[in-house]
Amino acid sequence: GAGVSQSPRYKVAKRGQDVALRCDPISGHVSLFWYQQALGQGPEFLTYFQNEAQLDKSGLPSDRFFAERPEGSVSTLKIQRTQQEDSAVYLCASSLEPRQYFGPGTRLLVL
Amino acid sequence: AQSVTQLDSQVPVFEEAPVELRCNYSSSVSVYLFWYVQYPNQGLQLLLKYLSGSTLVKGINGFEAEFNKSQTSFHLRKPSVHISDTAEYFCAVSGLGGSQGNLIFGKGTKLSVKP
């Protein structure tokens, strides 16, 4: 079956531009996580959904970051007014607990 | 709060040699433990996990890890590495599911296998 997919795979944005990153989880997976992986670092937790409910957003680095999952399946991570420090790979994972299945990530470069 | 320390940022090794990648964690609650592998420009692939039971866990590609509660360690081992094992390896912990299920990762260990 299909795994977790993310789009776009690569995104170049000018500083100040808004971006939207999409995650298509594995069908039927209730839990969905977003992580940010800076260059040379391990992934860091951003936010967690159970179905459409965002139960934990403690990892979002600023109020410029917003995530949603309105119908409990596809999720979108939005970054407003991008800054250079937002450059990273954004990973999405869906979960059949306790195992998480990761997508290939979206590599965001903010110039 | 939980944390993970991977003691080696880079490990060079020759093909067919054994390798150990070290991981220590800290947590005030029970945790699950994981090792993931990341090949260049790809997502994370689960190698193995420890949930409960036997402390020696076998994973894919010939890797195994041993959970040591007293030393709070979960070191990854392979008796004989291949060139294709060259990748970055991440140790991670999580709470026991639900809103505690997010993964806390170490900074990674780059394994470089030389011919």
Backbone of each chain as ProteinMPNN parsed JSONL, in Angstrom:
{"seq_chain_A": "GAGVSQSPRYKVAKRGQDVALRCDPISGHVSLFWYQQALGQGPEFLTYFQNEAQLDKSGLPSDRFFAERPEGSVSTLKIQRTQQEDSAVYLCASSLEPRQYFGPGTRLLVL", "coords_chain_A": {"N_chain_A": [[0.814, -1.188, 0.0], [0.227, 2.373, -0.238], [2.579, 4.661, 1.098], [3.359, 7.313, 3.432], [2.949, 10.424, 1.973], [4.405, 13.482, 0.837], [4.164, 16.881, -0.168], [5.185, 20.045, -1.592], [8.222, 18.349, -2.691], [10.473, 19.877, -2.666], [11.01, 23.267, -1.852], [11.515, 26.568, -2.6], [11.621, 29.646, -1.118], [11.121, 33.16, -0.947], [12.281, 35.37, 1.556], [9.809, 36.329, 3.836], [7.685, 35.431, 2.399], [4.697, 33.422, 2.291], [4.256, 29.93, 2.956], [2.962, 26.644, 2.174], [2.801, 23.391, 3.24], [2.191, 20.064, 2.423], [0.787, 17.035, 3.706], [0.071, 13.699, 3.145], [-1.276, 11.213, 4.875], [-0.951, 7.692, 5.792], [-3.725, 5.776, 4.926], [-6.313, 5.562, 7.271], [-4.754, 5.902, 9.496], [-4.782, 7.281, 12.627], [-3.252, 9.053, 14.14], [-1.084, 11.84, 13.623], [1.973, 13.409, 12.993], [4.136, 16.257, 12.907], [7.469, 17.168, 12.142], [10.498, 19.071, 12.405], [13.529, 19.23, 10.729], [16.556, 20.478, 11.023], [19.571, 21.328, 9.248], [22.022, 18.887, 9.664], [21.066, 18.07, 12.096], [18.983, 16.183, 14.403], [15.521, 15.254, 13.851], [12.994, 17.468, 15.108], [10.18, 17.699, 17.186], [7.134, 19.17, 16.169], [4.226, 19.357, 16.08], [1.128, 17.624, 16.914], [-1.542, 15.596, 15.839], [-4.638, 14.068, 16.566], [-6.828, 12.391, 14.797], [-8.866, 14.972, 13.642], [-8.233, 16.712, 15.591], [-5.986, 18.924, 17.052], [-3.804, 18.096, 19.29], [-1.432, 18.701, 20.509], [0.671, 21.317, 20.271], [3.026, 22.229, 21.096], [5.618, 22.283, 20.111], [5.786, 24.049, 18.011], [7.624, 26.674, 16.634], [7.048, 29.414, 16.532], [4.42, 31.905, 16.361], [4.072, 32.139, 13.696], [3.864, 29.746, 12.555], [1.558, 27.331, 11.588], [-0.729, 24.653, 11.764], [-2.993, 22.323, 10.315], [-5.671, 19.92, 10.113], [-8.222, 19.299, 8.835], [-10.203, 17.336, 8.125], [-9.361, 15.109, 9.308], [-7.57, 13.613, 7.852], [-5.643, 14.404, 5.411], [-3.026, 16.71, 6.061], [-1.912, 20.065, 6.581], [0.875, 22.105, 6.857], [1.514, 25.344, 7.589], [3.523, 28.134, 7.016], [3.95, 31.377, 7.834], [5.15, 34.46, 6.539], [7.939, 33.766, 5.991], [11.192, 33.13, 7.356], [14.799, 33.134, 7.25], [15.777, 31.313, 9.097], [13.875, 29.389, 9.077], [14.505, 27.577, 7.195], [14.787, 24.226, 6.452], [14.245, 20.659, 6.659], [11.015, 19.443, 6.516], [9.266, 17.055, 8.11], [6.712, 14.663, 7.952], [4.761, 12.363, 9.794], [2.723, 9.504, 10.039], [0.794, 7.48, 12.239], [0.507, 4.222, 13.517], [0.056, 3.357, 16.456], [2.686, 1.984, 18.499], [4.281, 2.795, 16.419], [5.734, 5.028, 14.09], [5.329, 6.185, 10.784], [7.234, 7.582, 8.358], [7.118, 10.27, 6.004], [8.796, 11.378, 2.937], [9.631, 13.932, 3.321], [9.695, 17.559, 3.093], [11.855, 19.758, 1.668], [12.693, 22.868, 2.621], [13.856, 25.931, 1.553], [14.743, 29.084, 2.456], [15.314, 32.134, 1.078]], "CA_chain_A": [[0.0, 0.0, 0.0], [0.947, 3.635, -0.313], [3.094, 5.174, 2.36], [3.097, 8.722, 3.679], [3.506, 11.268, 0.918], [4.491, 14.913, 1.164], [4.401, 17.75, -1.323], [6.171, 19.648, -2.589], [9.428, 17.765, -2.121], [11.413, 20.987, -2.514], [10.367, 24.561, -1.957], [12.354, 27.732, -2.38], [10.773, 30.795, -0.837], [11.78, 34.41, -0.585], [11.971, 35.769, 2.915], [8.561, 37.072, 3.936], [6.645, 34.722, 1.649], [3.987, 32.353, 2.995], [4.342, 28.623, 2.289], [2.071, 25.595, 2.68], [3.377, 22.067, 3.031], [1.099, 19.099, 2.516], [1.094, 15.666, 4.112], [-0.976, 12.693, 2.969], [-0.882, 10.084, 5.727], [-1.443, 6.373, 5.43], [-5.157, 5.713, 5.171], [-6.733, 4.906, 8.507], [-3.92, 6.27, 10.642], [-5.442, 8.31, 13.427], [-2.292, 10.031, 14.652], [-0.212, 12.463, 12.633], [2.985, 14.256, 13.62], [5.054, 17.065, 12.087], [8.79, 17.403, 12.714], [11.398, 19.954, 11.659], [14.902, 18.739, 10.806], [17.546, 21.43, 10.531], [20.747, 20.685, 8.663], [22.959, 18.306, 10.619], [20.407, 17.812, 13.381], [17.884, 15.235, 14.408], [14.199, 15.889, 13.753], [12.397, 17.998, 16.336], [8.722, 17.661, 17.172], [6.413, 20.432, 16.02], [2.839, 19.305, 16.485], [0.513, 16.295, 16.886], [-2.988, 15.515, 15.639], [-5.382, 12.821, 16.67], [-7.908, 12.728, 13.849], [-8.786, 16.386, 13.253], [-7.907, 17.519, 16.768], [-4.573, 19.222, 17.295], [-3.698, 17.889, 20.729], [-0.167, 19.205, 21.047], [1.396, 22.193, 19.356], [4.067, 22.816, 21.939], [6.882, 22.39, 19.401], [5.776, 25.088, 16.976], [8.614, 27.648, 17.115], [6.51, 30.77, 16.656], [3.028, 31.994, 15.896], [4.041, 32.138, 12.232], [3.645, 28.355, 12.161], [0.175, 26.92, 11.816], [-1.011, 23.36, 11.149], [-4.389, 21.913, 10.369], [-6.029, 18.599, 9.58], [-9.655, 19.553, 9.005], [-11.065, 16.162, 7.983], [-8.729, 13.966, 9.958], [-6.676, 12.842, 6.985], [-4.574, 15.274, 4.911], [-2.643, 17.806, 6.949], [-1.127, 21.133, 5.98], [1.678, 22.956, 7.733], [1.661, 26.642, 6.95], [4.482, 29.053, 7.625], [3.71, 32.729, 7.343], [6.28, 35.425, 6.594], [9.095, 32.898, 6.218], [12.49, 33.676, 7.714], [15.893, 32.237, 6.85], [15.926, 30.238, 10.08], [12.871, 28.356, 8.818], [15.067, 26.617, 6.239], [14.901, 22.918, 7.098], [13.381, 19.625, 6.089], [9.824, 19.242, 7.329], [8.866, 15.66, 8.021], [5.401, 14.274, 8.455], [4.667, 10.948, 10.116], [1.442, 9.033, 10.553], [1.125, 6.494, 13.255], [-0.266, 3.132, 14.074], [0.89, 3.392, 17.653], [3.562, 3.146, 18.701], [5.21, 2.999, 15.305], [5.464, 6.141, 13.188], [5.765, 5.992, 9.401], [7.627, 8.907, 7.899], [7.169, 10.648, 4.612], [10.134, 11.725, 2.458], [9.977, 15.28, 3.759], [9.756, 18.724, 2.204], [13.046, 20.575, 1.953], [12.373, 24.291, 2.453], [14.988, 26.86, 1.562], [14.276, 30.472, 2.463], [16.41, 33.011, 0.644]], "C_chain_A": [[0.856, 1.249, 0.0], [1.406, 4.039, 1.077], [2.659, 6.611, 2.558], [3.719, 9.533, 2.532], [3.462, 12.733, 1.344], [4.731, 15.691, -0.125], [4.409, 19.204, -0.894], [7.375, 18.984, -1.923], [10.464, 18.851, -1.846], [10.646, 22.293, -2.696], [11.394, 25.636, -1.677], [11.439, 28.926, -2.208], [11.636, 32.018, -0.574], [11.367, 34.773, 0.832], [10.726, 36.658, 2.934], [7.395, 36.418, 3.221], [5.972, 33.695, 2.556], [4.139, 31.055, 2.221], [3.362, 27.654, 2.941], [2.648, 24.252, 2.279], [2.3, 21.027, 3.321], [1.598, 17.725, 2.923], [-0.132, 14.792, 3.889], [-0.595, 11.466, 3.777], [-1.371, 8.762, 5.155], [-2.915, 6.3, 5.824], [-5.463, 4.962, 6.462], [-5.88, 5.238, 9.721], [-4.535, 7.468, 11.356], [-4.483, 9.436, 13.798], [-1.4, 10.553, 13.531], [0.702, 13.454, 13.345], [3.72, 15.053, 12.546], [6.346, 17.265, 12.872], [9.559, 18.357, 11.799], [12.816, 19.426, 11.838], [15.835, 19.769, 10.179], [18.779, 20.669, 10.05], [21.68, 20.164, 9.751], [22.377, 17.988, 11.983], [19.406, 16.672, 13.268], [16.556, 15.956, 14.28], [13.724, 16.362, 15.123], [10.889, 18.104, 16.163], [8.136, 19.063, 17.031], [5.005, 20.334, 16.594], [2.259, 17.917, 16.241], [-0.995, 16.421, 16.733], [-3.476, 14.113, 15.961], [-6.687, 13.062, 15.92], [-7.8, 14.209, 13.491], [-8.362, 17.291, 14.412], [-6.4, 17.688, 16.922], [-4.355, 19.19, 18.803], [-2.42, 18.459, 21.336], [0.48, 20.069, 19.976], [2.547, 22.873, 20.069], [5.391, 23.004, 21.21], [6.918, 23.452, 18.319], [6.633, 26.256, 17.439], [8.098, 29.077, 17.24], [5.078, 30.781, 16.161], [2.947, 32.159, 14.379], [3.746, 30.734, 11.69], [2.23, 27.943, 12.544], [-0.054, 25.594, 11.11], [-2.477, 23.043, 11.287], [-4.561, 20.544, 9.739], [-7.561, 18.508, 9.636], [-10.566, 18.331, 8.92], [-10.422, 14.91, 8.549], [-7.882, 13.107, 9.048], [-5.527, 13.736, 6.548], [-4.308, 16.397, 5.915], [-1.809, 18.815, 6.178], [-0.397, 21.903, 7.07], [1.921, 24.26, 6.982], [2.654, 27.482, 7.737], [4.265, 30.415, 6.99], [4.984, 33.562, 7.472], [7.587, 34.682, 6.89], [10.365, 33.689, 6.491], [13.569, 32.663, 7.34], [16.05, 31.071, 7.824], [14.871, 29.154, 9.937], [13.375, 27.319, 7.823], [15.372, 25.31, 6.949], [14.154, 21.905, 6.248], [12.225, 19.421, 7.053], [9.293, 17.835, 7.058], [7.484, 15.467, 8.627], [5.436, 12.778, 8.747], [3.24, 10.629, 10.529], [1.707, 7.773, 11.357], [0.046, 5.462, 13.467], [0.506, 2.797, 15.335], [1.407, 2.024, 18.056], [4.453, 3.48, 17.52], [4.765, 4.174, 14.452], [6.074, 5.852, 11.825], [6.014, 7.372, 8.816], [7.496, 9.066, 6.396], [8.579, 11.059, 4.22], [10.57, 13.128, 2.861], [9.851, 16.322, 2.669], [10.962, 19.543, 2.617], [12.713, 22.019, 1.613], [13.641, 25.112, 2.558], [14.436, 28.269, 1.456], [15.462, 31.385, 2.156], [16.208, 34.449, 1.105]], "O_chain_A": [[2.067, 1.186, 0.213], [0.732, 3.801, 2.08], [1.707, 7.074, 1.93], [4.881, 9.333, 2.18], [2.594, 13.153, 2.109], [5.406, 15.223, -1.042], [3.722, 19.571, 0.059], [7.52, 19.058, -0.702], [11.241, 18.748, -0.897], [9.772, 22.416, -3.553], [12.062, 25.619, -0.643], [10.582, 29.188, -3.051], [12.742, 31.913, -0.043], [10.239, 34.511, 1.249], [10.607, 37.606, 2.158], [6.244, 36.809, 3.416], [6.595, 33.163, 3.475], [4.152, 31.056, 0.99], [2.981, 27.817, 4.1], [2.945, 24.016, 1.108], [1.595, 21.101, 4.327], [2.689, 17.305, 2.538], [-1.224, 15.092, 4.372], [0.327, 10.744, 3.397], [-2.104, 8.724, 4.167], [-3.298, 6.711, 6.92], [-4.941, 3.875, 6.707], [-6.238, 4.896, 10.848], [-4.77, 8.52, 10.761], [-4.845, 10.612, 13.776], [-1.016, 9.818, 12.621], [0.259, 14.235, 14.188], [3.901, 14.585, 11.423], [6.335, 17.497, 14.081], [9.307, 18.439, 10.597], [13.259, 19.199, 12.964], [15.892, 19.911, 8.957], [18.99, 19.511, 10.41], [22.079, 20.908, 10.648], [23.11, 17.672, 12.92], [19.035, 16.258, 12.17], [16.47, 17.149, 14.57], [14.009, 15.746, 16.149], [10.395, 18.543, 15.125], [8.579, 20.009, 17.681], [4.624, 21.109, 17.472], [2.809, 17.129, 15.471], [-1.64, 17.232, 17.397], [-2.816, 13.117, 15.666], [-7.537, 13.838, 16.357], [-6.732, 14.657, 13.074], [-8.157, 18.49, 14.228], [-5.645, 16.716, 16.92], [-4.683, 20.145, 19.506], [-2.345, 18.672, 22.546], [0.798, 19.584, 18.891], [2.981, 23.959, 19.686], [6.216, 23.809, 21.644], [7.981, 23.728, 17.764], [6.405, 26.787, 18.526], [8.668, 29.871, 17.988], [4.587, 29.795, 15.612], [1.851, 32.305, 13.836], [3.421, 30.566, 10.515], [1.773, 28.174, 13.664], [0.379, 25.421, 9.971], [-3.125, 23.442, 12.254], [-3.733, 20.077, 8.956], [-8.114, 17.722, 10.406], [-11.604, 18.295, 9.581], [-10.878, 13.793, 8.303], [-7.509, 11.993, 9.416], [-4.52, 13.819, 7.252], [-5.223, 16.95, 6.525], [-1.093, 18.463, 5.241], [-0.988, 22.298, 8.075], [2.467, 24.265, 5.879], [2.619, 27.528, 8.967], [4.379, 30.583, 5.776], [5.778, 33.381, 8.395], [8.248, 34.934, 7.898], [10.583, 34.765, 5.935], [13.284, 31.483, 7.138], [16.415, 29.967, 7.42], [14.951, 28.116, 10.595], [12.732, 26.287, 7.63], [16.12, 25.283, 7.926], [13.518, 22.25, 5.252], [12.426, 19.248, 8.255], [8.928, 17.487, 5.935], [7.147, 16.033, 9.667], [6.075, 12.016, 8.021], [2.618, 11.385, 11.276], [2.718, 7.096, 11.172], [-1.141, 5.768, 13.579], [1.484, 2.052, 15.299], [0.689, 1.027, 17.975], [5.3, 4.368, 17.619], [3.586, 4.311, 14.126], [7.19, 5.341, 11.724], [5.122, 8.219, 8.782], [7.727, 8.134, 5.625], [9.471, 11.091, 5.068], [11.748, 13.471, 2.753], [9.894, 16.01, 1.479], [11.079, 19.969, 3.766], [12.478, 22.352, 0.451], [14.398, 25.001, 3.523], [13.75, 28.61, 0.492], [16.463, 31.403, 2.871], [17.041, 35.311, 0.822]]}, "seq_chain_B": "AQSVTQLDSQVPVFEEAPVELRCNYSSSVSVYLFWYVQYPNQGLQLLLKYLSGSTLVKGINGFEAEFNKSQTSFHLRKPSVHISDTAEYFCAVSGLGGSQGNLIFGKGTKLSVKP", "coords_chain_B": {"N_chain_B": [[10.596, 15.384, 31.333], [12.136, 14.211, 28.339], [15.263, 13.086, 26.96], [17.786, 12.48, 24.474], [20.964, 11.194, 23.851], [23.397, 10.856, 21.482], [26.417, 9.516, 21.27], [28.455, 9.607, 19.418], [29.193, 11.517, 16.644], [30.104, 10.891, 14.149], [30.992, 7.838, 12.611], [33.45, 6.064, 11.245], [34.077, 3.097, 9.424], [35.437, -0.028, 8.309], [34.37, -2.102, 5.596], [32.667, -5.124, 6.336], [33.52, -5.15, 8.944], [32.677, -5.128, 12.489], [30.212, -2.984, 14.078], [29.256, -0.5, 16.469], [26.841, 1.711, 17.468], [26.318, 4.28, 19.669], [23.868, 5.062, 22.147], [22.323, 6.966, 24.591], [19.763, 7.661, 26.962], [17.51, 9.833, 28.753], [14.883, 9.87, 31.075], [11.985, 10.45, 33.03], [9.862, 8.863, 33.069], [8.328, 5.784, 31.882], [9.447, 4.603, 28.734], [9.315, 4.143, 25.151], [11.707, 2.868, 22.833], [13.643, 3.58, 19.941], [15.356, 2.972, 16.847], [16.196, 4.69, 13.948], [16.95, 4.87, 10.44], [18.394, 7.012, 8.041], [18.694, 7.594, 4.734], [20.475, 9.501, 2.245], [18.608, 12.349, 1.298], [16.183, 11.135, 1.802], [13.315, 9.965, 3.68], [12.797, 8.925, 7.105], [13.5, 5.64, 8.126], [12.322, 2.913, 9.936], [14.424, 0.974, 11.915], [14.479, -0.718, 14.159], [12.687, -1.438, 17.232], [12.115, -1.003, 20.744], [9.744, -2.059, 22.931], [8.752, -3.554, 25.091], [9.498, -6.434, 27.166], [11.838, -8.841, 25.972], [15.166, -7.729, 26.227], [16.96, -7.654, 24.176], [16.805, -6.69, 20.959], [15.938, -7.424, 17.681], [16.39, -6.164, 14.397], [15.778, -4.861, 11.089], [17.889, -5.533, 8.206], [19.995, -6.829, 9.498], [20.669, -5.56, 11.857], [20.823, -5.063, 15.43], [19.788, -4.268, 18.786], [20.368, -3.476, 22.206], [18.546, -3.04, 25.094], [19.318, -1.406, 28.009], [18.385, -0.916, 31.073], [19.464, -0.058, 33.52], [21.722, 1.338, 32.788], [20.622, 3.162, 31.192], [20.706, 2.92, 28.363], [20.745, 2.243, 24.82], [22.135, 0.803, 22.692], [23.132, 0.371, 19.304], [23.935, -2.324, 17.156], [25.894, -4.088, 14.704], [27.151, -7.034, 13.35], [28.684, -7.257, 11.022], [29.339, -4.988, 8.655], [28.031, -3.492, 5.609], [28.804, -1.758, 2.542], [26.461, -0.549, 1.754], [25.26, 0.153, 4.118], [25.999, 2.649, 4.782], [24.925, 5.637, 5.996], [22.791, 7.894, 7.872], [22.088, 7.517, 11.279], [19.549, 7.497, 13.672], [18.717, 7.643, 17.049], [15.859, 7.342, 19.108], [13.335, 8.298, 21.494], [10.106, 7.768, 22.937], [7.114, 8.668, 24.733], [4.468, 6.663, 26.153], [2.537, 6.531, 24.042], [-0.398, 8.099, 22.508], [-0.882, 11.507, 23.267], [1.613, 11.598, 24.317], [3.21, 10.441, 22.536], [4.999, 11.597, 20.756], [8.141, 11.635, 19.098], [11.378, 11.926, 20.498], [14.414, 12.822, 19.329], [17.887, 11.877, 18.988], [20.923, 13.579, 17.961], [21.95, 12.261, 15.84], [24.041, 9.835, 14.153], [26.53, 9.586, 11.841], [27.224, 6.991, 9.823], [29.885, 5.713, 8.126], [30.882, 3.553, 5.754], [33.697, 2.041, 4.605], [35.403, 0.668, 1.754]], "CA_chain_B": [[11.105, 15.599, 29.984], [13.032, 13.157, 27.879], [16.34, 13.521, 26.079], [18.571, 11.411, 23.868], [22.334, 11.573, 23.508], [24.164, 9.941, 20.65], [27.749, 9.903, 21.721], [29.375, 9.757, 18.298], [28.545, 12.163, 15.506], [30.543, 10.186, 12.938], [31.675, 6.567, 12.844], [33.988, 5.419, 10.032], [34.375, 1.675, 9.657], [35.677, -0.758, 7.071], [33.388, -3.111, 5.22], [32.707, -6.413, 7.017], [33.867, -4.979, 10.358], [31.521, -4.886, 13.364], [30.015, -1.585, 14.452], [28.324, -0.18, 17.545], [26.449, 3.12, 17.553], [25.895, 4.405, 21.05], [22.725, 5.919, 22.453], [21.868, 7.034, 25.973], [18.559, 8.482, 27.071], [17.05, 10.13, 30.106], [13.441, 10.05, 31.168], [11.432, 10.193, 34.355], [8.736, 7.94, 32.896], [8.621, 4.683, 30.969], [9.558, 5.046, 27.34], [9.638, 3.244, 24.054], [12.983, 3.238, 22.235], [13.665, 3.318, 18.509], [16.448, 3.376, 15.972], [15.802, 4.968, 12.577], [18.025, 5.128, 9.49], [18.034, 7.99, 7.019], [19.586, 7.655, 3.579], [20.458, 10.868, 1.709], [17.405, 12.859, 0.633], [15.036, 10.26, 2.032], [12.729, 10.043, 5.012], [13.311, 8.029, 8.138], [13.03, 4.259, 8.058], [12.486, 2.249, 11.218], [15.296, -0.202, 11.958], [13.994, -1.591, 15.223], [12.067, -0.741, 18.356], [11.937, -1.714, 21.996], [8.522, -1.66, 23.622], [8.768, -4.264, 26.368], [9.92, -7.815, 26.98], [13.261, -9.139, 25.814], [15.952, -6.504, 26.075], [17.693, -7.724, 22.913], [15.833, -6.491, 19.884], [16.509, -7.595, 16.337], [15.697, -5.358, 13.412], [16.022, -5.162, 9.683], [19.248, -5.361, 7.68], [20.989, -7.438, 10.366], [20.946, -4.754, 13.049], [20.195, -5.401, 16.695], [20.064, -3.304, 19.849], [20.087, -3.995, 23.541], [18.042, -2.077, 26.074], [19.917, -1.565, 29.326], [17.665, 0.064, 31.887], [20.315, 0.497, 34.58], [22.634, 2.297, 32.173], [19.777, 3.993, 30.301], [21.331, 2.882, 27.045], [20.08, 1.454, 23.766], [23.166, 0.829, 21.657], [22.836, -0.36, 18.058], [25.09, -3.108, 16.742], [25.823, -4.99, 13.561], [28.412, -7.785, 13.395], [29.463, -7.133, 9.794], [28.646, -3.945, 7.891], [28.194, -3.418, 4.162], [28.861, -0.411, 1.982], [25.093, -0.02, 1.684], [24.838, 0.631, 5.447], [26.379, 4.059, 4.908], [23.701, 6.425, 6.192], [22.741, 8.518, 9.197], [21.276, 6.72, 12.183], [18.981, 8.294, 14.75], [18.094, 6.999, 18.188], [14.728, 8.16, 19.534], [12.469, 7.785, 22.55], [8.783, 8.377, 23.033], [6.269, 8.208, 25.809], [3.723, 5.449, 25.843], [1.425, 6.692, 23.127], [-1.294, 9.25, 22.594], [-0.192, 12.795, 23.179], [3.003, 11.402, 24.752], [3.835, 9.587, 21.538], [5.941, 12.229, 19.841], [9.499, 11.123, 19.21], [12.509, 12.796, 20.823], [15.535, 12.252, 18.602], [19.248, 12.333, 19.162], [21.42, 14.402, 16.857], [22.321, 11.406, 14.728], [25.407, 9.34, 13.951], [26.785, 9.268, 10.425], [28.032, 5.792, 9.633], [30.548, 5.701, 6.818], [31.509, 2.251, 5.555], [34.717, 2.151, 3.555], [35.792, -0.65, 1.203]], "C_chain_B": [[12.084, 14.48, 29.627], [14.127, 13.765, 27.016], [17.115, 12.306, 25.595], [19.945, 11.949, 23.503], [22.962, 10.485, 22.661], [25.611, 10.39, 20.751], [28.722, 10.15, 20.576], [28.653, 10.415, 17.138], [28.916, 11.468, 14.195], [31.266, 8.915, 13.342], [32.137, 6.023, 11.499], [34.362, 3.98, 10.353], [34.633, 1.017, 8.313], [34.601, -1.811, 6.856], [33.715, -4.436, 5.904], [33.183, -6.33, 8.469], [32.598, -4.838, 11.181], [31.411, -3.406, 13.7], [29.035, -1.497, 15.622], [28.087, 1.319, 17.526], [25.79, 3.319, 18.914], [24.762, 5.407, 21.227], [22.418, 5.824, 23.935], [20.653, 7.957, 26.043], [18.326, 8.821, 28.54], [15.554, 10.377, 30.061], [12.981, 9.727, 32.575], [10.249, 9.225, 34.283], [9.166, 6.808, 31.969], [8.579, 5.177, 29.534], [9.611, 3.851, 26.397], [10.926, 3.77, 23.418], [13.034, 2.774, 20.786], [15.041, 3.655, 17.929], [15.876, 3.541, 14.557], [17.064, 5.174, 11.73], [17.51, 6.11, 8.447], [19.1, 7.993, 5.928], [19.469, 9.057, 2.978], [19.171, 11.195, 0.96], [16.204, 11.929, 0.755], [14.504, 10.491, 3.438], [13.349, 9.023, 5.937], [12.668, 6.656, 8.016], [13.314, 3.584, 9.391], [13.379, 1.029, 11.074], [14.783, -1.218, 12.97], [13.402, -0.75, 16.337], [12.048, -1.65, 19.574], [10.684, -1.156, 22.662], [8.469, -2.271, 25.012], [9.326, -5.655, 26.098], [11.417, -7.955, 26.854], [14.053, -7.875, 25.524], [16.798, -6.511, 24.813], [16.676, -7.701, 21.781], [16.528, -6.64, 18.539], [15.678, -6.804, 15.337], [16.017, -5.787, 12.001], [17.495, -4.988, 9.349], [20.327, -5.886, 8.63], [21.366, -6.65, 11.601], [20.23, -5.31, 14.276], [20.57, -4.34, 17.719], [19.693, -3.933, 21.176], [19.682, -2.873, 24.468], [18.669, -2.401, 27.421], [19.325, -0.492, 30.232], [18.577, 0.715, 32.925], [21.291, 1.537, 34.027], [21.907, 3.269, 31.25], [20.397, 4.086, 28.917], [20.541, 1.994, 26.101], [21.018, 1.477, 22.559], [22.793, -0.081, 20.483], [24.095, -1.079, 17.592], [24.8, -3.853, 15.441], [27.161, -5.713, 13.472], [29.289, -7.601, 12.162], [28.742, -6.144, 8.867], [28.956, -4.046, 6.4], [28.276, -1.967, 3.731], [27.481, 0.239, 2.017], [24.55, 0.44, 3.037], [25.243, 2.082, 5.685], [25.131, 4.928, 4.91], [23.828, 7.139, 7.536], [21.727, 7.751, 10.044], [20.841, 7.58, 13.371], [18.368, 7.377, 15.804], [16.965, 7.914, 18.666], [13.982, 7.476, 20.668], [11.102, 8.431, 22.423], [8.124, 7.907, 24.315], [5.389, 7.089, 25.309], [2.443, 5.709, 25.068], [0.58, 7.917, 23.384], [-0.516, 10.534, 22.465], [1.222, 12.719, 23.718], [3.798, 10.672, 23.682], [4.8, 10.267, 20.6], [7.352, 11.737, 20.14], [10.473, 12.246, 19.571], [13.746, 12.132, 20.238], [16.876, 12.734, 19.148], [19.694, 13.099, 17.93], [21.918, 13.58, 15.679], [23.78, 11.003, 14.737], [25.549, 8.979, 12.489], [27.732, 8.077, 10.359], [28.583, 5.796, 8.211], [31.306, 4.389, 6.694], [32.443, 2.334, 4.35], [35.109, 0.769, 3.053], [37.186, -1.062, 1.656]], "O_chain_B": [[12.75, 13.898, 30.483], [13.944, 14.824, 26.415], [17.102, 11.248, 26.223], [20.071, 13.026, 22.919], [23.047, 9.33, 23.078], [25.967, 11.502, 20.362], [29.722, 10.844, 20.762], [27.614, 9.926, 16.694], [28.132, 11.461, 13.246], [32.052, 8.907, 14.289], [31.319, 5.571, 10.698], [34.895, 3.687, 11.423], [34.106, 1.457, 7.291], [34.01, -2.333, 7.801], [34.878, -4.817, 6.033], [33.24, -7.353, 9.153], [31.552, -4.472, 10.646], [32.391, -2.666, 13.618], [28.115, -2.305, 15.747], [29.034, 2.104, 17.562], [24.836, 2.627, 19.267], [24.701, 6.441, 20.562], [22.27, 4.727, 24.474], [20.539, 8.912, 25.275], [18.87, 8.182, 29.441], [15.033, 11.005, 29.14], [13.525, 8.838, 33.23], [9.705, 8.82, 35.311], [10.229, 6.865, 31.351], [7.786, 6.047, 29.174], [9.908, 2.723, 26.791], [11.201, 4.969, 23.46], [12.528, 1.704, 20.449], [15.773, 4.498, 18.448], [15.178, 2.667, 14.043], [18.105, 5.596, 12.236], [16.355, 6.051, 8.027], [20.255, 8.347, 6.167], [18.46, 9.731, 3.186], [18.71, 10.432, 0.112], [15.314, 11.939, -0.096], [15.152, 11.125, 4.272], [14.312, 8.344, 5.582], [11.458, 6.529, 7.829], [14.425, 3.675, 9.912], [13.138, 0.161, 10.235], [14.668, -2.409, 12.682], [13.58, 0.467, 16.39], [11.976, -2.874, 19.468], [10.575, 0.043, 22.921], [8.177, -1.585, 25.992], [9.596, -6.015, 24.952], [12.177, -7.274, 27.543], [13.667, -7.058, 24.689], [17.308, -5.463, 24.416], [15.814, -8.572, 21.669], [17.581, -6.048, 18.301], [14.449, -6.77, 15.405], [16.461, -6.907, 11.748], [18.251, -4.377, 10.104], [21.468, -5.427, 8.569], [22.29, -7.031, 12.321], [19.177, -5.94, 14.172], [21.543, -3.606, 17.544], [18.824, -4.801, 21.257], [20.392, -1.877, 24.609], [18.565, -3.524, 27.913], [19.706, 0.677, 30.171], [18.469, 1.915, 33.177], [21.641, 2.497, 34.713], [22.537, 4.106, 30.602], [20.588, 5.172, 28.371], [19.78, 1.121, 26.518], [20.721, 2.097, 21.537], [22.216, -1.153, 20.662], [25.189, -0.517, 17.628], [23.661, -4.195, 15.123], [28.208, -5.067, 13.515], [30.506, -7.77, 12.24], [27.661, -6.44, 8.358], [29.977, -4.594, 5.986], [27.869, -1.063, 4.461], [27.355, 1.435, 2.28], [23.485, 1.055, 3.094], [24.861, 2.673, 6.695], [24.374, 4.947, 3.939], [24.831, 7.008, 8.238], [20.649, 7.389, 9.573], [21.643, 8.285, 13.983], [17.606, 6.463, 15.49], [17.107, 9.137, 18.63], [13.99, 6.251, 20.793], [10.967, 9.518, 21.861], [8.511, 6.898, 24.905], [5.542, 6.619, 24.182], [1.388, 5.171, 25.402], [0.8, 8.667, 24.334], [0.402, 10.639, 21.651], [1.973, 13.686, 23.592], [4.955, 10.319, 23.91], [5.374, 9.613, 19.73], [7.703, 11.463, 21.288], [10.406, 13.351, 19.033], [14.087, 11.009, 20.607], [16.991, 13.833, 19.69], [18.936, 13.249, 16.972], [22.27, 14.134, 14.637], [24.641, 11.718, 15.25], [24.789, 8.169, 11.959], [28.884, 8.152, 10.785], [27.838, 5.872, 7.234], [32.256, 4.14, 7.436], [32.028, 2.655, 3.237], [35.145, -0.19, 3.823], [37.663, -2.135, 1.286]]}, "name": "protein", "num_of_chains": 2, "seq": "GAGVSQSPRYKVAKRGQDVALRCDPISGHVSLFWYQQALGQGPEFLTYFQNEAQLDKSGLPSDRFFAERPEGSVSTLKIQRTQQEDSAVYLCASSLEPRQYFGPGTRLLVLAQSVTQLDSQVPVFEEAPVELRCNYSSSVSVYLFWYVQYPNQGLQLLLKYLSGSTLVKGINGFEAEFNKSQTSFHLRKPSVHISDTAEYFCAVSGLGGSQGNLIFGKGTKLSVKP"}
